[in-house]
Amino acid sequence: MNSLRSLPKQVRFLAGESTGSYVTRLAARNNTSVTYLLDGVGQGQSHAVDPRYTELYVDAAGRARLAALAGRSVFELKLALVSLRDEQLLPEGQDGPAWKWPWEPKDGYLVRACALCAAARNIAGPVWLMRPDTWNICVRHGRLTDNSRDDSRPFARLDRWPQTLVAEQQRQRLQQRLGPVARTLVADAFAVLAHRFAVLPRLGGDRGRVIHLLPRAIALARLMARVEQPRLTGRLTSLEYARWSAHVFAELPQLRPAIELWQDRHCLDSVQVEYAGGRGTRPSPAAPHESIPELASVDRLTCLPWDMMSPGERPFG
């Protein structure tokens, strides 16, 4: 391991980038093939694949070798590249460091990065992110990108939909305040909006549906947070809960069946979660969302059952 020398030229990180995208750029920067670079990472269990289609995975030893080749620390790689974090690693190979480039990502979606964000870091060419859902919104440049591979329409401008940009800013603030719990609230909000008595969202390749539905979903998630945060921190009182319910059912009568089911799943009327954290700390996940995988999509995170959804295609992803 100590004899492995870093490549002559390094490339800058783009936060959230896929490992396959990063390795492809690193190889190009050093005028070598991806296959040759991966020979230095370990033993391959497949062939190199175009990074726009699937993700590259390594084991812990392969990650250490990739860090050495890139002239970075393992900590830096884990911070920037989500698929190099511990939960995404391959099992340790019996024959030494290993990598695998399967036909499909095991979690999440490959979404095109904002080209202006990449250019600001002197990164040329398309860059691909690993995201839990099929879209990504850049608030700085007002662009929505998704998992489409169509180079003729790589993004949608959001100039005419400032409410969508505001919703994304609110989502980011909610996540800063609540951590992973915020993702469950957004997932459950999307699920409530998919109820057969509510709207009929269809997220996926249709950018227009994301643009129009996101503000409603984030508004509902923030409303849910008013009782979910105090529930998780042991501060929800029966009076506050009753007031919240009366307000929500008056404002959103068409969503009442789905919201009541969400309340039941979260035991809002009976169970107080024990909380050991101090004031100002993020609440920890609790039933029914004890596990919140970083790359789980909204349809996997929601606690609401699919039999309450509108018939037809799955509403998410």
C-alpha positions, -999 to 999 in steps of 0.1 A, spaced: 0 0 0 28 24 9 44 19 -26 13 30 -44 20 65 -58 -6 91 -66 -13 100 -102 5 131 -115 -26 151 -118 -56 154 -95 -92 166 -101 -114 187 -79 -144 172 -61 -180 181 -68 -200 173 -37 -223 143 -41 -206 131 -73 -207 94 -82 -176 74 -78 -178 63 -115 -180 100 -126 -150 110 -104 -129 81 -115 -137 87 -152 -126 123 -148 -95 113 -129 -84 89 -157 -91 115 -184 -71 141 -165 -41 118 -165 -45 107 -202 -51 71 -192 -80 47 -195 -105 40 -168 -96 3 -170 -59 10 -164 -67 32 -134 -90 6 -119 -62 -20 -122 -45 1 -95 -76 1 -74 -80 -37 -72 -94 -67 -89 -125 -59 -110 -156 -80 -109 -170 -65 -141 -160 -41 -169 -159 -3 -167 -192 13 -176 -202 48 -189 -207 67 -156 -240 81 -167 -256 47 -166 -245 31 -133 -222 34 -103 -188 21 -94 -184 4 -60 -153 -7 -41 -144 -25 -9 -125 -8 20 -91 -18 7 -100 -6 -28 -112 27 -14 -78 31 3 -60 24 -29 -82 49 -48 -75 75 -22 -38 69 -27 -41 72 -65 -61 103 -62 -37 120 -38 -65 123 -12 -73 110 22 -100 84 27 -118 109 48 -119 134 19 -132 107 -5 -160 97 19 -170 133 25 -173 141 -12 -184 108 -28 -215 93 -13 -209 58 -27 -175 56 -9 -192 58 25 -190 27 47 -226 16 41 -220 15 3 -188 -6 4 -185 -40 -11 -177 -69 12 -140 -74 17 -125 -94 -12 -108 -127 -4 -82 -121 -31 -73 -85 -22 -88 -50 -30 -118 -52 -53 -142 -31 -73 -174 -37 -91 -193 -17 -118 -227 -34 -120 -254 -27 -146 -276 -8 -121 -268 13 -90 -278 -7 -59 -292 25 -43 -302 59 -55 -301 74 -90 -275 90 -112 -285 126 -118 -267 151 -140 -250 178 -120 -255 215 -127 -230 224 -154 -225 259 -141 -216 246 -106 -191 222 -123 -177 251 -144 -172 272 -113 -148 245 -101 -130 243 -135 -147 209 -142 -154 203 -178 -179 178 -193 -209 162 -178 -207 152 -141 -230 127 -126 -243 128 -90 -256 100 -68 -290 112 -55 -317 94 -36 -343 106 -61 -344 112 -98 -340 150 -97 -317 177 -83 -324 214 -80 -296 240 -80 -308 270 -62 -278 291 -70 -283 288 -108 -320 281 -109 -318 248 -127 -334 214 -124 -315 184 -136 -326 147 -136 -315 112 -146 -322 118 -183 -293 110 -206 -306 133 -233 -277 158 -240 -300 180 -261 -320 189 -230 -297 185 -200 -316 208 -176 -348 228 -171 -346 265 -162 -367 275 -132 -370 313 -139 -408 310 -143 -412 289 -112 -396 308 -83 -419 289 -59 -400 257 -68 -367 273 -59 -382 286 -26 -394 251 -19 -360 237 -24 -345 263 -1 -370 254 25 -363 217 21 -326 224 26 -333 244 58 -355 217 71 -328 192 66 -302 214 83 -326 217 113 -338 181 115 -311 161 97 -322 127 82 -357 131 99 -364 158 73 -361 133 45 -388 111 61 -411 141 64 -407 149 27 -412 113 17 -444 111 38 -456 144 24 -452 131 -12 -471 99 -1 -500 119 14 -503 139 -19 -505 106 -38 -536 95 -19 -565 85 -42 -586 114 -28 -559 140 -33 -538 149 -63 -523 123 -86 -485 130 -87 -463 111 -110 -426 118 -104 -399 104 -126 -388 116 -160 -414 144 -162 -397 175 -149 -429 195 -150 -444 173 -123 -414 178 -100 -416 216 -106 -453 218 -98 -455 192 -70 -424 200 -49 -438 233 -34 -469 214 -21 -449 186 -7 -424 208 11 -453 230 25 -469 198 39 -436 184 52 -430 217 71 -465 214 85 -458 178 96 -426 189 113 -446 210 137 -457 179 155 -430 154 145 -401 174 159 -417 178 194 -428 141 192 -392 130 187 -379 154 214 -405 144 239 -422 178 240 -455 172 222 -485 178 244 -520 166 238 -533 201 236 -507 211 209 -515 179 190 -553 186 191 -548 222 179 -525 210 151 -550 184 139 -579 208 139 -559 233 119 -547 208 93 -580 192 87 -597 226 83 -570 237 58 -566 204 39 -599 185 42 -592 165 10 -560 151 26 -576 141 59 -577 103 52 -540 101 44 -530 125 72 -549 104 97 -531 73 85 -498 92 89 -508 102 124 -516 66 132 -483 53 119 -464 79 140 -485 71 171 -490 108 176 -520 104 199 -505 78 222 -467 75 224 -441 99 236 -406 92 223 -379 92 250 -353 119 242 -318 122 257 -305 151 236 -302 187 247 -320 217 234 -308 226 199 -296 191 189 -312 173 160 -339 147 169 -330 111 163 -351 89 141 -377 68 158 -405 45 147 -418 41 121 -385 55 106 -358 40 126 -336 35 95 -330 63 70 -305 51 44 -288 80 27 -297 70 -8 -332 57 -2 -357 73 -25 -390 89 -13 -410 58 -22 -388 36 0 -387 61 29 -424 67 33 -442 48 61 -475 49 43 -487 17 25 -491 15 -13 -527 3 -11 -538 38 -1 -522 53 -32 -539 62 -63 -540 32 -88 -516 29 -116 -479 35 -117 -459 41 -85 -460 78 -78 -422 82 -72 -391 74 -92 
